[in-house]
Amino acid sequence: MTANPMVRDLYEAFPFPARTPATEKPGSLPLTRTDILGKVNHHASEGRRDFTKGFRALVAGGGTGDSAIFLAAQLRETDAEIVCLDISEASLAIARHRAAVRGLDARIRWVHASLLDLPRLGLGRFDYVTCLGVLHHLPDPDAGLRALTQVLDDQGALALMLYGRYGRLDIYAMQDLMKLVNRDEPDLRAQLSNLKTAMRSLSPAHLMMRGRSPEALASRLGDDANLVDTYLHVQDRAYTVPEIHDFVESAGMSITSFTNFFWTLPLEYDPDVYLADQQLKAKLAGRGVRERQAMGELLHGHMYVHGFYATRPGRAAASFQDGDMVPFFLTAPAAEAAAQLVAQGSVDVRLSSRHPFQLAPSPVTLACLSGVDARRSLSEIWSEVAQALDLPPQEVARITALEFERLNALNWVFLRHRQCPPPPMLAYPFSGDAAAIARAAGPQSS
């Protein structure tokens, strides 16, 4: 199996995502939420990964460099090795320039190749492989996933992003239109011009206008690379949640957690978020994790991408029932949001689905949340709260476990094992996450 040369040509003509190194500042930093190492450690390494010694990361399909640069910045003070591989020379050239602007170029090894060639490239094995928005553009995504698993260490973690089928119905309607319009037009730039004309001509009833104003749609017309990648791509497919589980398991892997690539949070894969009827909630409570996640996707209705972590079977996310784990806030805004929650007792949350949701933990959980300082273990926090509230520590642990899981699903609280050093942390420029959610900010447009 070889890569589609038309896909290579597309990204040579339109490197993706569109980035302009000359206008970027050395201190600026691209954020790829899936690659935040504190999240990777919690969700895919059981909270036990030491990133300070011999860590190896592969960015498979690195494009213009967002993931490689973000990882290199987090690992700047370690001996980690980062390999960035991409099929497009033009994209890699931009990525190298952007890394050089930030003094990170020497920390990254650049490889011009298809990820399908990984088993033959002699790059060794990796502790972490991130492949975001790439597998669904391959002629055989299953072959691509198998190639990734062949270079993944037995204890390693995969971070993947795949298109969501239900959330891309509007996109596929537009793709089908452009296949008709551009049937006899081989030139990609002429196809792009036709696309812009067609998008300006859409009926107000068109699927593309769902939840968007004409002004919001018009704002997209200036990003040529995104338009080509989204609406004129020669090869893509999308997945439902059950299909993703089947896809991953066919390669001998299993999903440990869904995560947020853009705005859809892990919490939104939980059907309880949407269901108000307690009788129906109770009826569905015993369903398996996969089926409940599938219901969450269908109740949401517009998950246009799915980000998730996968490992070999037998591994799991860090547990909020493990007293040896140390809880910490992923970002300063998350800590601020938690402080607001402790002060008020509840906050109204608006998710990417626009579905209202009130977060109102028990007083015991709020007391434990106020004790999170990135130093004390869960068992230490449980003991302190148990003494203050005259409860057995095991009862405090029982009460708080599920509610802390929910805070984790909002990207607030994460775990590391007390014997592992803290994962590298940066001042992540979250603009649509913790603090904005806690303050009931409006949903972000897709």
Phi and psi in degrees as a GROMACS rama.xvg file:
@    title "Ramachandran Plot"
@    xaxis  label "Phi"
@    yaxis  label "Psi"
@TYPE xy
-119.449  161.959  THR-2
-70.3256  149.957  ALA-3
-72.0816  118.658  ASN-4
-62.4857  -24.6049  PRO-5
-69.4547  -32.0483  MET-6
-67.9174  -44.0388  VAL-7
-58.8566  -45.4691  ARG-8
-62.6025  -37.837  ASP-9
-60.2153  -45.4596  LEU-10
-80.4399  -18.0266  TYR-11
-71.0257  -37.6721  GLU-12
-77.8603  -35.3511  ALA-13
-133.245  79.3082  PHE-14
-53.5238  140.163  PRO-15
-132.896  142.342  PHE-16
-71.873  158.069  PRO-17
-63.7528  122.646  ALA-18
-139.028  146.359  ARG-19
-122.808  96.0249  THR-20
-55.296  -36.3634  PRO-21
-63.6882  -23.5186  ALA-22
-99.9036  -1.20395  THR-23
-89.0668  144.582  GLU-24
-94.295  144.847  LYS-25
-54.3486  -33.876  PRO-26
-84.2735  -8.09794  GLY-27
-77.0639  160.706  SER-28
-147.501  124.165  LEU-29
-69.6933  144.04  PRO-30
-112.813  118.69  LEU-31
-112.061  104.849  THR-32
-57.6943  -32.7651  ARG-33
-66.7265  -26.2529  THR-34
-95.0251  10.693  ASP-35
-68.3654  118.504  ILE-36
-66.0773  -27.4973  LEU-37
-63.6192  -34.8531  GLY-38
-73.454  -43.8947  LYS-39
-57.404  -45.5299  VAL-40
-61.246  -45.3256  ASN-41
-66.9218  -50.6643  HIS-42
-83.0003  -28.04  HIS-43
-126.613  -4.59122  ALA-44
-128.357  18.2727  SER-45
57.2174  22.3577  GLU-46
73.6363  13.2584  GLY-47
-116.855  9.83804  ARG-48
-80.9162  130.031  ARG-49
-98.1055  109.284  ASP-50
-84.3117  -2.89437  PHE-51
-87.8656  -10.2084  THR-52
-131.844  107.123  LYS-53
65.3325  25.2169  GLY-54
-72.8107  134.691  PHE-55
-123.549  127.557  ARG-56
-124.646  140.01  ALA-57
-117.315  128.526  LEU-58
-102.221  106.021  VAL-59
-97.6313  105.601  ALA-60
86.7819  57.5753  GLY-61
-77.7762  -10.5783  GLY-62
55.808  -134.051  GLY-63
-88.8454  12.4426  THR-64
107.788  3.26594  GLY-65
-56.1776  -52.7197  ASP-66
-65.4072  -44.7567  SER-67
-61.4396  -42.7483  ALA-68
-68.7239  -42.18  ILE-69
-64.2049  -42.5804  PHE-70
-65.2004  -43.287  LEU-71
-62.0532  -37.1407  ALA-72
-66.3434  -41.9199  ALA-73
-65.5633  -34.7697  GLN-74
-100.275  15.6495  LEU-75
-56.1149  -37.2683  ARG-76
-93.8955  17.164  GLU-77
-119.046  -179.051  THR-78
-98.9288  20.5292  ASP-79
-61.7267  150.485  ALA-80
-113.868  131.555  GLU-81
-119.979  128.182  ILE-82
-113.333  126.541  VAL-83
-113.829  117.819  CYS-84
-116.173  136.868  LEU-85
-153.539  154.324  ASP-86
-81.1636  -15.9387  ILE-87
-106.851  119.835  SER-88
-64.6599  -38.1001  GLU-89
-62.8917  -41.7583  ALA-90
-65.2037  -44.502  SER-91
-62.3865  -37.2765  LEU-92
-62.3991  -42.2107  ALA-93
-65.8231  -41.8326  ILE-94
-61.1071  -44.1744  ALA-95
-63.436  -41.4763  ARG-96
-62.5373  -45.0173  HIS-97
-63.434  -40.4675  ARG-98
-65.8377  -38.7782  ALA-99
-64.3346  -37.8008  ALA-100
-56.7666  -32.8941  VAL-101
-98.5366  5.59198  ARG-102
70.3381  28.1711  GLY-103
-115.041  -1.65524  LEU-104
-59.849  -39.7386  ASP-105
-69.7349  -17.5273  ALA-106
-84.5449  -7.19242  ARG-107
-119.744  133.545  ILE-108
-95.8068  127.808  ARG-109
-104.337  129.225  TRP-110
-129.595  121.699  VAL-111
-92.5902  103.536  HIS-112
-169.844  168.773  ALA-113
-86.6252  145.254  SER-114
-64.7107  -19.5559  LEU-115
-64.4597  -20.6204  LEU-116
-89.4615  -0.340412  ASP-117
-51.179  -46.3417  LEU-118
-62.8065  -17.7443  PRO-119
-104.268  0.494342  ARG-120
-88.6118  -13.3875  LEU-121
67.6781  34.7507  GLY-122
-86.1312  -5.46819  LEU-123
84.9879  -166.582  GLY-124
-109.641  153.58  ARG-125
-123.99  146.751  PHE-126
-78.2656  -25.7475  ASP-127
-145.458  128.268  TYR-128
-123.428  121.18  VAL-129
-113.451  128.449  THR-130
-141.932  94.4291  CYS-131
-110.48  112.195  LEU-132
75.1587  31.2819  GLY-133
-120.863  -48.4969  VAL-134
-57.1977  -35.5095  LEU-135
-72.0612  -5.46753  HIS-136
-100.794  4.16821  HIS-137
-88.1749  152.877  LEU-138
-62.5931  -29.2245  PRO-139
-138.518  89.9608  ASP-140
-56.8003  -33.0956  PRO-141
-62.6001  -40.026  ASP-142
-65.1648  -37.236  ALA-143
-64.1471  -42.9895  GLY-144
-65.5872  -39.8613  LEU-145
-62.252  -37.6874  ARG-146
-62.7948  -39.6135  ALA-147
-65.5434  -43.0691  LEU-148
-67.5244  -26.1237  THR-149
-70.2347  -21.8909  GLN-150
-107.005  6.65806  VAL-151
-91.3608  131.622  LEU-152
-60.9581  152.653  ASP-153
-58.0674  -31.7897  ASP-154
-98.5085  11.9797  GLN-155
-83.5458  175.73  GLY-156
-130.594  141.215  ALA-157
-104.492  138.45  LEU-158
-116.8  123.364  ALA-159
-128.997  151.504  LEU-160
-131.551  130.153  MET-161
-128.001  152.53  LEU-162
-65.8095  144.981  TYR-163
-96.2145  128.422  GLY-164
-66.8646  -47.1398  ARG-165
-67.1001  -37.644  TYR-166
-76.1813  -8.14722  GLY-167
-110.3  16.8153  ARG-168
-59.0763  -38.5724  LEU-169
-66.3847  -38.3171  ASP-170
-65.5588  -42.6559  ILE-171
-70.4909  -29.4974  TYR-172
-62.8966  -39.9868  ALA-173
-70.9883  -39.4188  MET-174
-60.1022  -43.6737  GLN-175
-63.3216  -39.2908  ASP-176
-60.1113  -45.5444  LEU-177
-70.8336  -26.3362  MET-178
-64.921  -35.2138  LYS-179
-73.3859  -46.9278  LEU-180
-62.5729  -42.1305  VAL-181
-98.7205  21.3287  ASN-182
-55.4002  -38.9029  ARG-183
-108.872  18.3797  ASP-184
-114.943  104.163  GLU-185
-81.9808  -19.1648  PRO-186
-80.3532  123.906  ASP-187
-64.6601  -37.3254  LEU-188
-70.8052  -33.9713  ARG-189
-68.4044  -37.8142  ALA-190
-60.0071  -40.6353  GLN-191
-63.3098  -41.8318  LEU-192
-62.0748  -41.7633  SER-193
-64.3763  -37.5103  ASN-194
-60.8052  -46.6752  LEU-195
-61.5172  -41.1093  LYS-196
-62.7274  -43.7503  THR-197
-64.6355  -39.9169  ALA-198
-66.0349  -31.3823  MET-199
-74.2854  -12.4812  ARG-200
-106.793  6.55256  SER-201
-68.1457  145.055  LEU-202
-66.7367  147.216  SER-203
-58.9285  -20.0743  PRO-204
-87.6903  -2.53549  ALA-205
-66.0729  149.228  HIS-206
-55.6045  -33.2539  LEU-207
-63.1413  -22.2862  MET-208
-90.1247  0.17977  MET-209
-63.4497  113.724  ARG-210
74.5698  9.06289  GLY-211
-124.122  143.125  ARG-212
-85.3174  159.176  SER-213
-55.9778  -33.9592  PRO-214
-67.1944  -39.8168  GLU-215
-64.8904  -40.1979  ALA-216
-67.4824  -40.7904  LEU-217
-63.1466  -31.5125  ALA-218
-65.6236  -20.9419  SER-219
-77.4838  -17.417  ARG-220
-71.7671  -10.1367  LEU-221
-88.9791  -8.15953  GLY-222
-103.857  85.931  ASP-223
-60.2932  -42.2474  ASP-224
-61.9608  -40.9066  ALA-225
-68.9656  -38.9142  ASN-226
-62.0861  -45.1894  LEU-227
-65.2663  -46.3954  VAL-228
-62.4711  -35.3824  ASP-229
-87.1484  -46.6188  THR-230
-108.286  -17.1196  TYR-231
-118.266  11.7558  LEU-232
-65.3493  142.001  HIS-233
-82.6377  -9.20799  VAL-234
-159.794  111.022  GLN-235
-157.678  159.268  ASP-236
-142.606  161.983  ARG-237
-129.11  162.729  ALA-238
-131.464  148.302  TYR-239
-91.4371  169.313  THR-240
-58.1081  -48.4973  VAL-241
-60.5529  -36.726  PRO-242
-66.0486  -35.1665  GLU-243
-65.6819  -44.6612  ILE-244
-58.4464  -45.0574  HIS-245
-63.3999  -42.6118  ASP-246
-59.7595  -48.0363  PHE-247
-67.5934  -43.6183  VAL-248
-68.133  -27.3729  GLU-249
-65.4098  -19.8729  SER-250
-98.5208  12.8375  ALA-251
76.9446  23.6934  GLY-252
-119.898  172.086  MET-253
-143.283  150.186  SER-254
-80.8823  127.354  ILE-255
-90.8754  -37.5711  THR-256
-160.118  143.372  SER-257
-81.8168  153.693  PHE-258
-142.439  -177.893  THR-259
-102.229  122.263  ASN-260
-86.0741  -45.97  PHE-261
-113.5  -108.72  PHE-262
-103.479  -21.207  TRP-263
-71.7167  119.587  THR-264
-89.5797  157.886  LEU-265
-53.8724  -33.0637  PRO-266
-56.7076  -29.9394  LEU-267
-77.2675  -4.18982  GLU-268
-86.6988  1.25705  TYR-269
-97.4261  116.345  ASP-270
-62.7001  -23.3956  PRO-271
-61.801  -23.5392  ASP-272
-61.1561  -33.5653  VAL-273
-99.157  -26.2177  TYR-274
-87.6678  124.335  LEU-275
-93.8661  -23.4291  ALA-276
-76.9222  114.732  ASP-277
-67.1259  -31.9907  GLN-278
-65.8608  -43.0565  GLN-279
-68.7225  -38.9205  LEU-280
-56.3843  -46.7003  LYS-281
-64.588  -37.6558  ALA-282
-64.0998  -35.6385  LYS-283
-91.5523  -5.65962  LEU-284
-62.3588  -30.4037  ALA-285
-86.3393  -0.439739  GLY-286
-68.3524  155.442  ARG-287
-67.9748  162.539  GLY-288
-58.4429  -45.6533  VAL-289
-60.3026  -44.84  ARG-290
-68.029  -37.207  GLU-291
-66.937  -39.6103  ARG-292
-63.5942  -37.7697  GLN-293
-63.0269  -40.2477  ALA-294
-65.3412  -40.1371  MET-295
-59.6643  -42.9664  GLY-296
-60.7182  -44.1654  GLU-297
-72.4858  -33.7348  LEU-298
-70.3307  -35.6015  LEU-299
-65.3154  -54.4647  HIS-300
89.6198  -13.7345  GLY-301
-143.12  41.3458  HIS-302
-80.8051  100.106  MET-303
-90.0965  -10.5375  TYR-304
-141.404  155.806  VAL-305
-126.105  119.936  HIS-306
-104.164  140.035  GLY-307
-160.919  163.298  PHE-308
-111.278  143.823  TYR-309
-137.431  146.27  ALA-310
-139.371  175.808  THR-311
-69.6513  151.555  ARG-312
-55.5788  147.744  PRO-313
102.848  -14.3678  GLY-314
-99.3558  160.384  ARG-315
-149.831  171.595  ALA-316
-70.179  159.688  ALA-317
-59.0036  148.238  ALA-318
-107.958  133.377  SER-319
-77.903  4.53422  PHE-320
-100.519  -1.56925  GLN-321
-93.1845  108.918  ASP-322
-64.0788  -16.791  GLY-323
-83.8781  -1.02772  ASP-324
-85.3716  144.347  MET-325
-105.67  116.595  VAL-326
-80.8807  147.128  PRO-327
-149.81  157.306  PHE-328
-86.143  135.193  PHE-329
-67.4903  -34.1764  LEU-330
-140.551  164.227  THR-331
-62.1531  -42.4204  ALA-332
-59.5007  -34.1018  PRO-333
-65.4229  -40.2482  ALA-334
-63.3786  -39.325  ALA-335
-65.5609  -41.1907  GLU-336
-64.1284  -40.229  ALA-337
-64.8631  -40.0751  ALA-338
-62.763  -38.5854  ALA-339
-64.4371  -41.2484  GLN-340
-63.2229  -44.215  LEU-341
-61.9606  -40.4818  VAL-342
-69.0589  -38.4765  ALA-343
-96.3629  -24.2682  GLN-344
88.5219  -19.7455  GLY-345
-161.239  156.626  SER-346
-140.16  146.233  VAL-347
-88.0178  125.006  ASP-348
-109.545  133.434  VAL-349
-115.519  121.083  ARG-350
-95.5293  178.233  LEU-351
-62.7274  -23.1939  SER-352
-75.6878  -7.24922  SER-353
67.8495  13.6275  ARG-354
-87.2231  126.803  HIS-355
-69.2345  142.459  PRO-356
-149.652  127.652  PHE-357
-101.6  127.26  GLN-358
-96.5039  114.288  LEU-359
-140.2  76.9258  ALA-360
-66.6631  165.731  PRO-361
-68.6458  159.085  SER-362
-57.3331  -33.6325  PRO-363
-64.3088  -44.1861  VAL-364
-65.0771  -40.1487  THR-365
-62.2555  -39.0349  LEU-366
-64.5217  -41.9448  ALA-367
-66.3288  -39.17  CYS-368
-61.5875  -37.0296  LEU-369
-68.5494  -15.7754  SER-370
-92.8976  -0.902868  GLY-371
-73.3213  119.845  VAL-372
-137.261  11.282  ASP-373
69.5393  7.1568  ALA-374
-121.28  -45.4876  ARG-375
-79.904  144.441  ARG-376
-78.9784  166.395  SER-377
-58.8789  -41.6018  LEU-378
-62.5153  -36.0052  SER-379
-67.2088  -40.5516  GLU-380
-67.3084  -42.9689  ILE-381
-59.4694  -43.0916  TRP-382
-63.6428  -42.7159  SER-383
-63.8806  -45.439  GLU-384
-68.9807  -38.6204  VAL-385
-60.1508  -41.8735  ALA-386
-66.0155  -41.0936  GLN-387
-68.4825  -33.9128  ALA-388
-103.588  2.61289  LEU-389
57.2025  52.7726  ASP-390
-127.986  154.223  LEU-391
-66.8666  140.044  PRO-392
-55.3854  -36.481  PRO-393
-66.7948  -28.5444  GLN-394
-72.638  -38.3334  GLU-395
-61.3024  -44.1345  VAL-396
-61.1987  -42.7692  ALA-397
-63.6814  -44.0852  ARG-398
-65.6255  -39.958  ILE-399
-86.9819  -18.8877  THR-400
-57.0955  -53.1524  ALA-401
-68.457  -35.3359  LEU-402
-72.2326  -32.52  GLU-403
-69.5865  -33.6412  PHE-404
-59.1491  -38.9695  GLU-405
-67.6507  -38.6725  ARG-406
-65.4304  -35.4385  LEU-407
-65.276  -37.9723  ASN-408
-69.6984  -11.6524  ALA-409
-94.8183  2.12103  LEU-410
67.7039  33.3322  ASN-411
-97.0729  -59.4346  TRP-412
-111.744  131.481  VAL-413
-129.366  172.33  PHE-414
-127.695  148.732  LEU-415
-137.009  152.606  ARG-416
-72.13  144.338  HIS-417
-63.6674  -22.0128  ARG-418
-88.117  -3.3433  GLN-419
-103.218  143.01  CYS-420
-65.6889  154.083  PRO-421
-58.634  143  PRO-422
-65.9569  152.611  PRO-423
-56.6903  135.005  PRO-424
-123.999  144.288  MET-425
-129.687  169.721  LEU-426
-82.4551  75.341  ALA-427
-59.553  130.046  TYR-428
-81.5252  64.6005  PRO-429
-69.8335  123.513  PHE-430
-110.888  -16.0079  SER-431
-129.444  20.0726  GLY-432
-113.51  -130.165  ASP-433
-42.7714  -62.4793  ALA-434
-64.9286  -41.3696  ALA-435
-64.3925  -37.331  ALA-436
-65.4612  -47.9802  ILE-437
-64.0264  -27.6027  ALA-438
-91.2631  15.2386  ARG-439
60.1183  40.954  ALA-440
-66.3207  154.117  ALA-441
-67.5533  158.823  GLY-442
-67.3063  149.925  PRO-443
-84.4329  141.148  GLN-444
-73.9576  144.194  SER-445
